Amino acid sequence: MPHDHDRLQQAAKDHLWMHFTRHSTYDTSDVPIIVRGEGPYIWDAQGKRYLDGLSGLFVSQLGHGRTELADAAAKQARELAFMPLWSYAHPSAIELAERVAGYAPGDLNRVFFTSGGGEAVETAWKLAKNYFKLTGKPMKHKVISRAIAYHGTSQGALSITGLPGLKAQFEPLVPSTFRVPNTNSYRASEITGGFLDGSDPEAFGRWAADQIAVAIENEGADTVAAVFLEPVQNAGGCFPPPPGYFSRVREICDEYDVLLVSDEVICAFGRLGHMFGAERYGYQPDMITCAKGLTSGYAPLGAMIATDRLMEPFLHGHASFAHGYTFGGHPVSTAVAMANLDIFENEGVLENVRDNEGAFRATLERLKDLPIVGDVRGDGYFFGIELVKDVVTKETFNDAEADELLRGFLSKALYDEGLYCRADDRGDPVVQLAPPLICTQEHFDEMEQILRVVLDKAHSLL
Ligand SMILES: Cc1ncc(COP(=O)(O)O)c(C=O)c1O
């Protein structure tokens, strides 16, 4: 059906409250309205095509327009549209729980479904507290997470988010959360106060992991329940773990009996070429939180996956985990997730990422000849390009400059050139790229060419 663009524009401006959106931007320009998708491309209401360089929001692993997933949703809705998981079950939730447990490393065998990522994070934190209350360590409740990391917007998930600017309007938040340094190797010297310069990644990884032990010691191990870490931290622009980081974190968590939560809301389901990021980097979490790619976005779904040890106290007598969401594990979503994972297996989606990630990296690294590109980093189909004023000194932009560069110019210019991605200034200014996992060299080239034109222009405007 054709869309009446003018009518939609006006209705959007009059009624739609967009998320994380500076609405004044649309006083003088159109709201971008996307109406259709096919493979890694999306089209706006006026018929213009864009490469979906962010998989929507790290979600559309298989790209758009997969009729098998739409059919799976329709079939399930016809058969059983809704049943909660509150003391009842339905087949696709059971089958998906079994399947996800089978993919998850070690004895991460217990799957608690949610509607999205933030709810999975809430669930993990509440489980950590509840578990320790039931096992004789009732004071263990505090959470450690990393600077600049994003874990969601509900009050708990926001509390462990390391972005003061996102939190200020909502303080006071949930108390008892503490931040440790992240693994931004490009800025290792600043992060370690000049102690390390980043030339020895293992030393930096060891140092960064040890800061978790310092935080636990400072708070008292008998008060700390969990540490929340992404395999590759998104906010700040893709910080992969330095070698040895996670094995040292695991040792620390074991030493202090602190639960390691791998927040894989972005990193799971192929983003890094494996079902889970923990698998890629070879560590064993106590919980995994995931969402987004589990359904490739054809329906909303999240999950918290816990080890057998963490569920054990809830398996006897009157104990129960007094927690749940009406739409957690929705039948349509779990049916779609099963069909999504079938395609992952039948079409070798993980293999595609592993086979092509080197080419993706190499293509993006071509941009390093531009005087505004300081760093290209990431793994899998998940990269950040950090923009700097000076590549030699790594001098970054001040807040006003970053605002002008990213919001004033880059976001719109990339979109105008046909690339949907994200220019992010939650840490140092970065362009984030996380395309659908079906992308190949032609799409990498298209991204590089558009970025080259736009970043070149950005530099000339400085
Ligand atoms: C690491 C991480 N955790 C949690 C969340 C929150 O997920 P949601 O927006 O589905 O609530 C996000 C969202 O991007 C995320 O990247």
The ligand as an SDF file (V2000), in Angstrom:
LIG
                    3D

 16 16  0  0  0  0  0  0  0  0999 V2000
   24.5790   -4.4190   26.2660 C   0  0  0  0  0  0  0  0  0  0  0  0
   23.1340   -4.0280   26.3350 C   0  0  0  0  0  0  0  0  0  0  0  0
   22.4150   -4.3590   27.4070 N   0  0  0  0  0  0  0  0  0  0  0  0
   21.1210   -4.0330   27.5060 C   0  0  0  0  0  0  0  0  0  0  0  0
   20.4680   -3.3340   26.5160 C   0  0  0  0  0  0  0  0  0  0  0  0
   19.0250   -2.9790   26.6520 C   0  0  0  0  0  0  0  0  0  0  0  0
   18.2330   -3.7070   25.7670 O   0  0  0  0  0  0  0  0  0  0  0  0
   16.7530   -3.2450   25.4100 P   0  0  0  0  0  0  0  0  0  0  0  0
   16.8450   -1.9700   24.6490 O   0  0  0  0  0  0  0  0  0  0  0  0
   16.2190   -4.4010   24.5830 O   0  0  0  0  0  0  0  0  0  0  0  0
   16.0160   -3.1180   26.7030 O   0  0  0  0  0  0  0  0  0  0  0  0
   21.1840   -2.9650   25.3660 C   0  0  0  0  0  0  0  0  0  0  0  0
   20.5180   -2.2400   24.2780 C   0  0  0  0  0  0  0  0  0  0  0  0
   21.1020   -1.8700   23.3040 O   0  0  0  0  0  0  0  0  0  0  0  0
   22.5490   -3.3100   25.2840 C   0  0  0  0  0  0  0  0  0  0  0  0
   23.2790   -2.9620   24.2110 O   0  0  0  0  0  0  0  0  0  0  0  0
  1  2  1  0
  2  3  1  0
  2 15  2  0
  3  4  2  0
  4  5  1  0
  5  6  1  0
  5 12  2  0
  6  7  1  0
  7  8  1  0
  8  9  2  0
  8 10  1  0
  8 11  1  0
 12 13  1  0
 12 15  1  0
 13 14  2  0
 15 16  1  0
M  END
$$$$
